[in-house]
């Protein structure tokens, strides 16, 4: 698409903002407390009780209470999610939502798309993602391309770094040490005032690790440093400026393969990765319509270093996104969101791709007990043309205790640059498309709630590796369009109950039946159970325990063993701002695998201290 057409998209959207003569909420108001609010399920923050989409929100307190140091482990405790990891901390990690892997998951940090444009599938490796410095994580399930464009077929993971919540200066620090010579620390500091805010976070994690390959003789370590910065200034009551940035550098030792058997084996290989992202934005009001104009850039540099072979493979990518969003609250019962964006991603050696898009969302509340959302989006990719996606979602509050939800949505995934232009790619690949249907019911009662959701996602034109394909001329196979549908369906059950005033029981169960045209999908647990209990023993002593169970898993060679992991923690409030804790992961030292031939951590002990100021 031409630059003039992209400019037309943006100017048309901005023009619409000036033409809407109605009441609007200032978008800068969303920096205040977000309890009971979702920022990912709609183009504007909405109450969790008023969305028909399936979304889980993890607050800073919940992230801290769980104690899991990696984001993948945290997300695997939410309904519908699981992960596989090729070893210990820092190893290659693939998140799955409702049986669909990271290829189909949009991933954002502070409004920046952090998926790797040079990756084979344009996805995000959760292996280096840690929870230190995060204040909020939202998991949005189902096809969400109507809001987020390409790749949001299984859902979206939206993360926010630490922000000050009280006026004046504040901050927090944490330090943890434990098994495998692991040491992790994070510090955040910021200022919140009547005219804006400033927040900074930095963290460092090092570990000697475990052997990535099963029964290996040498450990594979991990080192990671990160920093984030966020600032916003309210120039006037109707005009704000802001900027934020993220940076992470990591080094992970990894095991390769035996040159004869091709099975995983001890090697001296390692991977090094640097992620840099920046975003500048302005929020402004025209008449009584709120708007935001933003530009974001992501740079990912990834290297695989093979000392034994004497060579290095480099993968470098960039992504630039210019986007505009507008919001008009016509009344308490009608809201309209719209936007336009133009993006360009490039991978060194594999070309580039441009996408221009426009989108709109109508929020309706025809009666007090019904909330509706209708969204549509048109993306124009310079390789395969236009794709239009949509979503309709409803939440009906049938009684004060019962809420029924339903949604139907479509999505698409664009071929990655690697799949299009690498020696194994095919420039004639088409976009994958998806349809998601889900229905749910939630029952609230004194001290708790239970919820059930039935879901089904169907993907057509799926792109996969085909060892027999010859279209790319590599001689080893090519990426190809797979005949037939890929289907992921199942049910999610969640619940929470206050056993006493100080003790809470929570849990979820997910049944997932995922299959391709050739058979059952690999590495997807059919049964996933998470149970947790936590509470106060005294005013200062906290206890917590959890169990994670995954069953009925297969890979390409056959069934894999079921496994259950038990975890426990104890914390002591030294004062109202300082807490010491001890955590034991895999309490009974269960030997298990998430990927065949690769190790998983045994029993691990950690102790730490966290404080607020």
N, C-alpha and C positions, 0 to 999 in steps of 0.2 A: 504494500500500500504506500502511496506517495506521502511525503511530508505535509503537503497541503491538505490532504484528506484527514491526516492525524490532527492538524491544527484546527480543522473544521469541527471535529469531534469535541475538542476542548472548548472552543469558543461557543459552540452551541450549548454546551452544558453550563458554562458560566452565564451565558445569556438567559438561560432558563432561570437561574438564580435571581436575576434582577427583575424577572417578570412575575414572580410569585408574591402576591400581596397578602401575606398572612403571618401569624405569630410563629416564632421559632425559638428554640432553646439554643443558647450560645454553646458551641462545641467545647469551649474551654471549661465549661462546668463539669465535664466528664473526668477532670483530674481529681475530683473529690472522692469520697468513699464510694467503693463499688460493691459493698456487701449486698448480696441478693441480686446482682446485676450481671449480665453477660455482655461482653463487648465484641464477641466473635459471631454470634448467631444472627446478627443483623448488621446493616450498614451504620446504625447508631446504637448506643447502649440501650438495652431493654431489660425489663425484669425477667428473671429466670422463670417465674411463674406464668409469664405472658408469651413465651415462645413455644412454638410447636416443634422446634428442632431439638435433637438430642445433643445435649451439651453438658459436660462436667467441668466445674470450676474448682481448681485447687488454689487455696489462699496461702499466704506465707505461713500462717500457723499450721495448716494442714501439711505443707511441705516439710516443715520442721518436725512435726509430730511423727510423721512416717519415718524419717531418719535416713531413707535411702539416698546415697550420695549421687547416684546417676539419675538423669531425667528419665531414661528408658525404664528403670526399675520403678520409679514413681508412677509413670504412665501405665505400666502393666498392672497396677492396682486398681485402675479405673475400668468400668464396664466395657467389654468388647475389645480390649487392648492386650497385646502380648508382644514379646520381642525375642529375637535370637541374637547371640553374640559369639564371635569367634575367639573366645578366651576370656580374660579378666578385664579389669578397668581399662578403658581406652580402646579396646579391640573393636573391630568393625561390628556395628550393631544395626540391625534392621527392625524398626517398629512396625507392628501390624495393627490395623484397626478393622475389626469385623472381618478378619481373614485376608485382608488386602495389604500388601507390604508397602514400604516407604515410597515406592514408585508413584503411589496414588495419594500421598499425604502432603498437603501444603504445609509449610513450616515457616513461621514468622517470629522474629524477635524485635520487640520495640517498633513494630510496623515495617520491618525490613525483611524481605524475602531472603532467607539464608540457604535455600537449596543450592546445590552445586551444579552450575550450568555445564561443567566439563565432565560430570559424572555419566556413567553409562546410561542411567535412567533419569538424570536431572532430579535427584532426590537428596535428602539430607542424611548423613551418617550420624546417628545418635550416640555413637561410641564416645565422642569427646564432650558430649553435652552433660554438664553437671548442674546440680540444683543450687549451689552456692550463688548468692546474689540475685536470685529470682524472687519476686514478690507475688507473682500470679501466673498460673498456667491454665489455659482453657483448651479442652479437647472437644471439638465439634465433629460429630459423626454423620456419615452419609454424604452423598454427592453435593458439593457446595460450589460448583463452578459458576453458578448464577451470582455469587458474591465475590469469589476469589479467582475466577478464571481457570486456566488450564491446570491439570494435575490434582485438583482438589476433588478426587473421585471417591476416596474412602473417607476423607474428612480433612480437618485442619488442626494443627497444634499451634496455638498462639501464646507467646511468652512475653512477660513484662519484667524488666529488671526493677531493682529496689527503688522506691520513691519515698520521700518524707511524707508523713501523714499528719504531723502536728506543726503548728506555726512556730517559726524560729528554727534554730539549728538542731539536728538530730542525727542519729546514726546507729550502726550496729556492727559488732565484730564477732567472729567465731573462729575457733581453732579446734582441730580434731587430729588425733593420732591413733594408730592401731596396727592391725595385722599387715603383713607384707611390707613393713617399714613405710606405711602410708602416713603422710602428713598433708593436711589440707587446711587452708585458712582463707577467710574472706572478710573484707572490711568495706563498709558503706558509710557515706556521709553526705549530708545535704542540708539545704535551707529552703523553707517554704514561707512565702510572704504574701501580702495582699496583691502584689503585682507580678507574681511569678514563682518559679521554683528552680532549684539546681540540685542534681544528684550525681554522685560518683561512686562507682563500685570497682574493686580490684580483688583478684583472687589468685591463688596458686595451689596446685595439687601435684604431689609427687608420690610414686609408689614403686617398689621393686617388682610388684606384680606376681603373677603365677605363670607357669608355662602355658602358652596359648594352645599348643598341641597337646593332646591327651598323653599322659605319662612321659612328657618331655623332661629333659635333664637340666634345662636352664630356664630361669625366669624371664618373663618379658615385661619390662617396666613401662611406665607411662608418666609423662611430665606435661603439665598444662598451665599456662598463665592466661588470664583474661582481664579485661577492663571494659567498663561501659560508662558513658556520660550522657546525661539528659539535662536540657535546660529549656525554659520557656519564660518569655517576658511579655506581659500585657501592656502594650504601649498605650492603649486607650481601652475604654469599655467595649469597643467593637473591633479591636485589632490586636492580634498577638503574633509574636514571632518565636520560633523555637528551632532547636537542633538536637540531634542525638547521634551517638556513635557507639559501635561495638568493635572489640578486637579480641581475638583469641589465637594463641600459638600453642601447638601441641606436638609432642614427639611420642610415638608409640612403637615399641619393639614388637615384632610380629614373626610368626613362623610361616615358612613357605611350604614347598612340597618336595618330595623325593623325586629326583629326575628319572628314576626307573619305574617306580610304582605309581607316581603322581599323587600319592596319598600325602596328607599333611605331615610335616617332619620338622625337627629342630633346625632352624637356620638363624643367621645373624641379620636378617632383614629388618627394616624399620620403615615407618612412614612419618613424614613431617607435613604439617598443615598449618596454614595461616588464613584466618578469616578476618576480613576487614569490612565494615559496613558503616555507612553514614546516611543521615537523612536530615533535610532542612524543610521546614514547613511554616506556613502562615495561616492563621485562622482569622476570618474576617466576616463581618455582617454587612450585607447590602440590604437596605430596607429592614425587613424583619426575617431575613433568611440567613442561616449560618452556612459557612463554606470553609473548605480547607483546600489549599494548594500545596503539594509536596513533591520533592524530588529525592530519590534514594539511589544509592549506588552500593553494590556489593562486589567485593573482590575475593576470590578463593584461589589460593596457591597450594597445590597438593603434590607431594613427591614421594615416590616409592624408591627406596635405596636398597640395592642388592650388593653388599660388599663381596660376597663370594663370587658373584658373576661379574663384578666390576662395572656395573652400569646403574643408571638412575632413570626412572620414568617420571616425567613432569606433566602435570595437568593444571592449567591455569585458566580461570574464567572470570568474566565480569558481567554485571547486570545493571542497567540503568532504567529507572522507572520514573516517569513524570505522571502524576495523577491528580485529579480534582474530584472532590465530593461536595455535595450540597444537601441541605436538609431544610424541609419546610414542614412545620407543625400547623396544619390548617385548623385543627381543633384538638380537643382531648381524644377524639375518636378517629382522627385521620392524620396520618403523617406520610410524607413523601421524601424518599432519599434517591439521589441520582449521582452519577459520576461518569468520568471518562479517563482513560489512561493510555499512554503509549510507552512501550518498553522495548528494549533491545538487549539481548544476551549474546555473548560471544565466548567461544572456547578456543584457545590457542591450537591451531592445526585443524580445527573442525568447523570453521566458518562462524556465521552468526545468524540470528533470526529476529525479526521484528514482529510485534503484535500490537494492534490498536484495538481499543475496546470502548464500549459504552454500556452502562447498566442503569437499572432503575429498580426501586423497591417501594411498594405501597403497603403501609401498615394501617390496618382497619380494626376498629372495635365497634361493630354495629350494635351490640348490646353489651351490658356490663360483664356478662359471663363468657364472651367469645372474643378471642384475639386472632386476627388473620394477618398473614404476611404473603405477599405475592411479589416475586423477584424475577427479573429477566436480564440477560446479558448477551451482547453480541461481540465476539472476538474475531478479528481478522488477522490471520497469520500469513506472512508473506510467502509461505511455501504451499500450504494446502487450502487457503481461502478462509471463508467465514464459517464460524460455528456459533449457533444460538443455543443457550441453555436457560433453564428456568427452575423455579422452586415455588411451591405453594405449601404453606405450613399453617396449622391451626391448633389452638389450645382452647378447649371448652371446659369451663369450670361448672360441671354438671350440678354439683352441690358444694357447700363450703369445704367438704372433705375429699371430693373426687374431682380429678382433672383428667380429661381425655385428650390425647394428642395424636396428630396424624400429619404426615408430610409426604409429598411426592416431588422428586427433583431429577434433573438430568445433569450430566457432567461430561467432560472430555479431557483427554490427556494428549498433549502434543508430543510427537516423537522428539527425543532428545537430540541435541546436535551430534552426539556420538553415534546414535542410531541412524542418523541421516548421512553423515559425512565421513565417518571413520572408515578404515579399510574393511570393516565388517558391516558397514551401514548400507542403507538403500534410500536414495533421495526420493523415491516414489512412495515411501510409506505414508499411510493416511493416519489421521488422528483416531485414537480410541474414543469410544463413546460409552456412556453409562446411564442407567436408570436406577433410582433408589426409591423404594416404597417402605414406609414404616408406620406402625400404629402402636400407641402406648396408652397406659393408664397408670395414674398415680393416686394412692390413697394416703391421706394424712390423718394422723390420730395423735392423741396426747402423748408426747414424748417420742414421736418418731414418724416414719413414713415408709411405704413400700412402693415400688414402681416396676412395671413390666413393659418391655418394648419388643415387638416383633419386627424384623427387618429383612430386606432382600435387595441386593444390588446385582445388576446384570451388566457385564462389560462385553461389548462387541468390538471386532477389529483389534483384539489384543496383540501387542507387539512382544515377541519373545525370541530367544536365541534358537535357531534351527540348525543343528549340526549337518543336516543333509542339503541345506539351501546352497545354491551356487550363484545367485544373482549378483553378489558383490565381488565374486572372483577371487576370494581369499584362499580357497582350498580347504578351509577349516570350518566352514559354516558361515551363516550370515544372520542378521536380524531380519525377521520376516513377520508378516501379518498371519496370525493364527486363525484357522477356520473354527467356526462354532463360538459359543458363548462361554464366558467365565462367570460363574454364579456364586455369590456368597450370601448365605441366608442363615437366620438363627433367631435366638431370643436372648434378651438381657434382663436379668432380675437384680434389683438393688434394694437395699433397705438399711435403715438406721433406727436404733431404739435406745432410749435412755434407761438403762437398768436401774439406776438410782440417780439421785441428784448429781453425783460426782462421777458416775461410770456410764460409758456409752459403748454399745455393741454396733458394729457396722459390717456390711459385707455385700458382695455381688457374685452372681453366677452368670456365665455366658456359655451358651451352646452355639457353636459355629459349624456350619456345613458348607465348606468351600470347595468348588470343583472347577476344572477346566474341561475342554472338549475331550481331552485324553485321559481324564480320571481325576482323582481326588487331589486337591492342592497340598503341597508339601509344607511341613514345618508350621502347620496351623493346628493348635490344640482344639479338639472338638469340645472339650470340657475345661473351663477355667473357673476356679473358685478362689475368692479372696475373703478372708474373715479377719476382723481386727477388734480388739477391745482395749480401751484405755481409760484411765481415771486417776483420781486422787486417793492416796492412802491416808495422808494427813494434809494439812494446808500447804506443805512444802514438798512432799514426796509424790512423784508421779510414776505410775507403772503402765506399761503397754506391751501388748503381744499381738502377733499376727501369724497367719498361715496362708501360704500360696500353694495352690494345687493345680497342676496341668496334666491332662490325661488325653489319651487316644491321639497320638501324634505320629505321623509318618514322614519319612524323607524318601529320596529316590531309590533307596535300597530296601526299604521296608519299614515296619513299625519301630518306634523308639520308646524307651521305658517311660512310664508315668513317673512323676516326682512331686513331693510335697516339701516345702521349705517352711520352717518355723523360725520366727524372729522374736526377740524380746528386748525391752529397753527399760531403764530406770533413770529418772531425772530428779534433781534436788534444786529448789529455788534458794540460792544463797541470799538473795534479797529480791525486791520487786523488779529488778532490771538485770539480774545475773543468774544464770542457770548452769549447773554442771550435770553431765549425763554420761551414761555408759550404755552401749548398744551391742548386742550379739546378733549377727546375721547367720542364717543357716545353723541354728542352735544345735541340731543333732548331727551336724557334719555329713549331710546327705551327699552322696556321689551322684552327679547327674550331668546331663548334657542338654544344651539347647540346639547345638549343631553337632552332628556326629564327628568324632575324632578330635573335637576341641574341648578343652577343659572349662570348668565352671568353678567359681570360688567355693572352698569348703567353709568350715566354721571360721568366722572372723570376729574379732573383738575390737571395739573402738571406744575411746573416751574423749570427751570434748568439753569445751566451755563456750558459752555464747552470752553476749551482753548487749544491752541497749543503752544509749545515752542521748 
